């Protein structure tokens, strides 16, 4: 997640790109699982929402656009 964010800040990676969204989705999902295991509810909420937003962006990006 930090690598994707850093590359986006350096304008080396588009925040709307599939690689960026995948990195955010995977990273936040992993952290959400770890938060669940440790019962860190605030962190789970943060990372869970982050994962859902990333998933939504990825789905929108992969969905065919009307002509």
N, C-alpha and C positions, 0 to 999 in steps of 0.2 A: 504494500500500500504506500509506504513512504517513497519507494523508488518511482512508482507511477506519479505520485504527487510532485516529487522533485523534478522529474522529466517534464511534467506539464508546466511547472513554474518556470523552467528554463526554456520553454517553448520548443522542446524536442519531441513532445508527445501531445497530440490533440486530446483534450479531456472528453471529447465526444467520440473518440475512436474506439473500436472494438477492443484492442489490446488494453487500453486504459480501463475500460469498463470491466473487463475480465479480471484484471489485477485487483481492482477494488472489490469486486464480488467475491473472489476467492479469499482474499485477505480478510475481509470483514466477516465472511462466513466462518473461517477458521477461528477468529477471535471471538465470535458469538458462541461457538461451541465450547471454547475454553471458559468463557464467562459463565455459561450454563453449568458446566462441571463444577465450577468454584462457587456457584450461587451468588454471583456478583450481578444483581438484577439491573442496576443502573447501566453498567457496562454492556450487559446483554441487550438492553433496550437500545442503546446507542449503536452497537455493532449490528444488531438485527435490522434496525431501520436503514442503516448504511447499506447493508446487503440487499434489502428490498429495493431501495432506490437504484442501486447499481444494476440489479436484475431488471427492473423496469426500463432503465435506459438501454440496456443491452437488447432486450426484446424489441423495443422501439427501433433501435438501430438495425436489427436483423430483419424486421418486418418489411416485406416488399412495399415500395412506395407506388401510389397510383400514378398512372401516366398522365 
